[in-house]
Amino acid sequence: MIIAITGTPGTGKTTVASILKKKGFTVVDLKQVAFDNDFIIGFDKERNSSIVDVKKLDRYIKKKFFNKDIVFVEGHIAHLLTCIDKIIILRLHPSKLKEILVKRKWKKDKIRENVEAEILDVILCEGVDIHTEKNCFEIDGTKRSINDIVNCILELVDNKFKDIKKYKIGEIDWSDEILKDL
């Protein structure tokens, strides 16, 4: 089973993935795979980010990890892969996300873009466009520690993603934040 850990930049994906790796799980850093295998097809100067050939990345992940028991793939584009069985979207309240991105010294317009993406459920909408709702799950990390988030993920895995209503999509709604000054 290939499980995506995705979310807006700053929501804790990389930290969660490192803990899962320490616990013995196979964890794939999609950004590293893209660079190591020449899946970078350009550079977006405005966003200061690399452009990944998602189709090539998808084929690679499917071929390399198809028969593995549990594999976590981590990255803010993980939900775009069609070979994914389940998607876990990490979420943060926009004000907390902004704090994190400010601490990382991101540019104002990049912070605003990512906070707006979180408010508008961009990752969730993209994920549901490609995968069924029953395969998408959300974890609100706003009031949780990283270890609590990891435990939520392990709960989903241990229960084979069944009957875990508290992580079903649609419960997290930041839409009223769009009217506030970001």
C-alpha positions as a Markdown table, in Angstrom:
| # | Residue | x | y | z |
|---|---|---|---|---|
| 1 | Met | 0.0 | 0.0 | 0.0 |
| 2 | Ile | 1.4 | 3.4 | -1.0 |
| 3 | Ile | 0.3 | 6.2 | 1.3 |
| 4 | Ala | 0.8 | 9.8 | 0.5 |
| 5 | Ile | 1.6 | 12.3 | 3.3 |
| 6 | Thr | 0.8 | 15.7 | 1.8 |
| 7 | Gly | -0.2 | 19.1 | 2.7 |
| 8 | Thr | 0.6 | 22.8 | 2.2 |
| 9 | Pro | 4.3 | 23.6 | 2.9 |
| 10 | Gly | 4.8 | 24.1 | 6.6 |
| 11 | Thr | 2.2 | 21.6 | 7.9 |
| 12 | Gly | 4.8 | 19.1 | 9.2 |
| 13 | Lys | 5.1 | 16.5 | 6.4 |
| 14 | Thr | 8.9 | 16.2 | 6.5 |
| 15 | Thr | 9.1 | 16.0 | 10.3 |
| 16 | Val | 6.3 | 13.4 | 10.5 |
| 17 | Ala | 8.0 | 11.4 | 7.7 |
| 18 | Ser | 11.3 | 11.4 | 9.6 |
| 19 | Ile | 9.6 | 10.0 | 12.7 |
| 20 | Leu | 7.8 | 7.3 | 10.6 |
| 21 | Lys | 11.2 | 6.4 | 9.1 |
| 22 | Lys | 12.7 | 6.1 | 12.6 |
| 23 | Lys | 9.8 | 3.7 | 13.5 |
| 24 | Gly | 11.0 | 1.4 | 10.6 |
| 25 | Phe | 8.6 | 2.4 | 7.8 |
| 26 | Thr | 9.7 | 2.8 | 4.3 |
| 27 | Val | 9.5 | 6.6 | 3.6 |
| 28 | Val | 10.1 | 8.2 | 0.2 |
| 29 | Asp | 11.0 | 11.9 | -0.1 |
| 30 | Leu | 9.4 | 12.8 | -3.4 |
| 31 | Lys | 11.5 | 15.9 | -3.8 |
| 32 | Gln | 14.7 | 13.9 | -3.5 |
| 33 | Val | 13.5 | 11.2 | -5.9 |
| 34 | Ala | 12.6 | 13.9 | -8.4 |
| 35 | Phe | 16.1 | 15.4 | -8.2 |
| 36 | Asp | 17.9 | 12.1 | -8.1 |
| 37 | Asn | 16.1 | 10.7 | -11.2 |
| 38 | Asp | 16.1 | 13.9 | -13.4 |
| 39 | Phe | 12.3 | 14.4 | -13.1 |
| 40 | Ile | 12.8 | 18.1 | -12.8 |
| 41 | Ile | 11.6 | 19.7 | -16.0 |
| 42 | Gly | 11.9 | 23.4 | -15.2 |
| 43 | Phe | 12.1 | 26.1 | -12.6 |
| 44 | Asp | 9.3 | 28.6 | -11.7 |
| 45 | Lys | 11.2 | 31.8 | -10.9 |
| 46 | Glu | 8.1 | 33.5 | -9.6 |
| 47 | Arg | 7.5 | 30.8 | -7.0 |
| 48 | Asn | 11.2 | 30.0 | -6.6 |
| 49 | Ser | 10.5 | 26.3 | -7.0 |
| 50 | Ser | 11.4 | 23.4 | -9.3 |
| 51 | Ile | 8.8 | 22.0 | -11.7 |
| 52 | Val | 8.5 | 18.2 | -11.4 |
| 53 | Asp | 7.3 | 15.8 | -14.2 |
| 54 | Val | 4.6 | 14.2 | -12.1 |
| 55 | Lys | 3.8 | 11.5 | -14.7 |
| 56 | Lys | 7.5 | 10.3 | -14.6 |
| 57 | Leu | 7.5 | 10.5 | -10.8 |
| 58 | Asp | 4.3 | 8.5 | -10.7 |
| 59 | Arg | 5.5 | 5.8 | -13.0 |
| 60 | Tyr | 8.7 | 5.5 | -11.0 |
| 61 | Ile | 7.0 | 5.2 | -7.6 |
| 62 | Lys | 4.5 | 2.7 | -8.9 |
| 63 | Lys | 7.2 | 0.5 | -10.4 |
| 64 | Lys | 9.6 | 0.7 | -7.5 |
| 65 | Phe | 7.1 | 0.3 | -4.6 |
| 66 | Phe | 4.0 | -1.5 | -6.0 |
| 67 | Asn | 4.5 | -4.7 | -4.1 |
| 68 | Lys | 5.6 | -3.3 | -0.8 |
| 69 | Asp | 3.5 | -3.7 | 2.3 |
| 70 | Ile | 3.4 | -0.1 | 3.5 |
| 71 | Val | 5.2 | 2.8 | 1.9 |
| 72 | Phe | 4.8 | 6.4 | 2.8 |
| 73 | Val | 5.6 | 9.0 | 0.1 |
| 74 | Glu | 6.0 | 12.5 | 1.4 |
| 75 | Gly | 5.8 | 15.8 | -0.4 |
| 76 | His | 3.3 | 18.6 | -1.2 |
| 77 | Ile | 2.7 | 17.0 | -4.6 |
| 78 | Ala | 2.2 | 13.4 | -3.3 |
| 79 | His | -1.6 | 13.6 | -3.8 |
| 80 | Leu | -1.0 | 14.2 | -7.5 |
| 81 | Leu | 0.3 | 10.7 | -8.0 |
| 82 | Thr | -2.2 | 8.2 | -9.4 |
| 83 | Cys | -0.4 | 5.2 | -7.9 |
| 84 | Ile | -1.3 | 6.3 | -4.4 |
| 85 | Asp | -3.7 | 4.1 | -2.4 |
| 86 | Lys | -4.5 | 6.5 | 0.4 |
| 87 | Ile | -3.9 | 10.2 | 1.0 |
| 88 | Ile | -3.2 | 11.8 | 4.4 |
| 89 | Ile | -3.4 | 15.5 | 4.2 |
| 90 | Leu | -1.8 | 17.4 | 7.1 |
| 91 | Arg | -3.6 | 20.6 | 7.8 |
| 92 | Leu | -2.8 | 23.7 | 10.0 |
| 93 | His | -4.8 | 26.7 | 11.0 |
| 94 | Pro | -3.8 | 29.5 | 8.6 |
| 95 | Ser | -2.5 | 31.8 | 11.4 |
| 96 | Lys | -0.2 | 29.0 | 12.7 |
| 97 | Leu | 0.9 | 28.1 | 9.2 |
| 98 | Lys | 1.8 | 31.8 | 8.6 |
| 99 | Glu | 3.9 | 31.9 | 11.8 |
| 100 | Ile | 5.8 | 28.8 | 10.6 |
| 101 | Leu | 6.5 | 30.2 | 7.2 |
| 102 | Val | 7.5 | 33.6 | 8.6 |
| 103 | Lys | 10.0 | 31.8 | 10.9 |
| 104 | Arg | 11.4 | 30.1 | 7.8 |
| 105 | Lys | 11.9 | 33.6 | 6.4 |
| 106 | Trp | 9.8 | 33.0 | 3.3 |
| 107 | Lys | 8.9 | 36.0 | 1.1 |
| 108 | Lys | 5.6 | 37.7 | 1.9 |
| 109 | Asp | 3.9 | 36.8 | -1.4 |
| 110 | Lys | 4.9 | 33.1 | -1.0 |
| 111 | Ile | 3.6 | 33.1 | 2.5 |
| 112 | Arg | 0.3 | 34.6 | 1.4 |
| 113 | Glu | 0.0 | 32.1 | -1.5 |
| 114 | Asn | 0.5 | 29.1 | 0.8 |
| 115 | Val | -1.8 | 30.4 | 3.5 |
| 116 | Glu | -4.5 | 31.1 | 0.9 |
| 117 | Ala | -4.0 | 27.6 | -0.5 |
| 118 | Glu | -4.6 | 26.2 | 3.0 |
| 119 | Ile | -7.7 | 28.3 | 3.5 |
| 120 | Leu | -9.1 | 27.2 | 0.1 |
| 121 | Asp | -8.4 | 23.5 | 0.6 |
| 122 | Val | -6.3 | 23.4 | -2.6 |
| 123 | Ile | -4.5 | 20.1 | -1.7 |
| 124 | Leu | -7.7 | 18.5 | -0.6 |
| 125 | Cys | -9.5 | 19.6 | -3.8 |
| 126 | Glu | -6.7 | 18.4 | -6.0 |
| 127 | Gly | -6.5 | 15.1 | -4.2 |
| 128 | Val | -10.2 | 14.4 | -4.5 |
| 129 | Asp | -10.1 | 15.3 | -8.2 |
| 130 | Ile | -7.7 | 12.4 | -8.7 |
| 131 | His | -8.7 | 9.9 | -6.0 |
| 132 | Thr | -12.0 | 9.0 | -4.3 |
| 133 | Glu | -13.1 | 10.7 | -1.1 |
| 134 | Lys | -13.0 | 7.4 | 0.8 |
| 135 | Asn | -9.2 | 7.3 | 0.2 |
| 136 | Cys | -8.5 | 10.8 | 1.4 |
| 137 | Phe | -8.0 | 11.7 | 5.1 |
| 138 | Glu | -7.2 | 14.9 | 6.9 |
| 139 | Ile | -5.4 | 15.5 | 10.2 |
| 140 | Asp | -5.6 | 18.9 | 11.8 |
| 141 | Gly | -2.2 | 19.5 | 13.4 |
| 142 | Thr | -3.0 | 22.9 | 14.8 |
| 143 | Lys | -3.3 | 21.8 | 18.5 |
| 144 | Arg | -1.4 | 18.5 | 18.1 |
| 145 | Ser | 2.3 | 17.7 | 18.7 |
| 146 | Ile | 4.2 | 16.1 | 15.9 |
| 147 | Asn | 4.1 | 12.8 | 17.8 |
| 148 | Asp | 0.3 | 13.1 | 18.1 |
| 149 | Ile | 0.1 | 13.5 | 14.4 |
| 150 | Val | 2.3 | 10.4 | 13.9 |
| 151 | Asn | 0.0 | 8.5 | 16.3 |
| 152 | Cys | -3.0 | 9.6 | 14.2 |
| 153 | Ile | -1.4 | 8.2 | 11.1 |
| 154 | Leu | -0.5 | 5.0 | 12.9 |
| 155 | Glu | -4.1 | 4.7 | 14.0 |
| 156 | Leu | -5.3 | 5.0 | 10.4 |
| 157 | Val | -2.8 | 2.4 | 9.3 |
| 158 | Asp | -3.5 | 0.0 | 12.2 |
| 159 | Asn | -7.2 | 0.2 | 11.4 |
| 160 | Lys | -6.6 | -0.3 | 7.7 |
| 161 | Phe | -8.2 | 3.2 | 7.1 |
| 162 | Lys | -11.6 | 1.8 | 8.1 |
| 163 | Asp | -14.2 | 3.3 | 10.4 |
| 164 | Ile | -12.0 | 6.3 | 11.3 |
| 165 | Lys | -14.6 | 9.0 | 10.9 |
| 166 | Lys | -12.6 | 11.7 | 12.8 |
| 167 | Tyr | -10.1 | 11.9 | 9.9 |
| 168 | Lys | -12.6 | 11.9 | 7.0 |
| 169 | Ile | -12.4 | 14.9 | 4.8 |
| 170 | Gly | -14.7 | 17.9 | 5.1 |
| 171 | Glu | -14.4 | 18.5 | 8.8 |
| 172 | Ile | -11.7 | 21.1 | 8.6 |
| 173 | Asp | -12.9 | 24.5 | 7.3 |
| 174 | Trp | -10.8 | 27.6 | 7.4 |
| 175 | Ser | -13.0 | 29.5 | 4.9 |
| 176 | Asp | -13.9 | 32.3 | 7.3 |
| 177 | Glu | -10.2 | 33.1 | 7.5 |
| 178 | Ile | -10.2 | 34.3 | 3.9 |
| 179 | Leu | -11.9 | 37.6 | 5.0 |
| 180 | Lys | -9.1 | 38.3 | 7.5 |
| 181 | Asp | -5.9 | 40.1 | 6.8 |
| 182 | Leu | -3.3 | 37.6 | 6.0 |
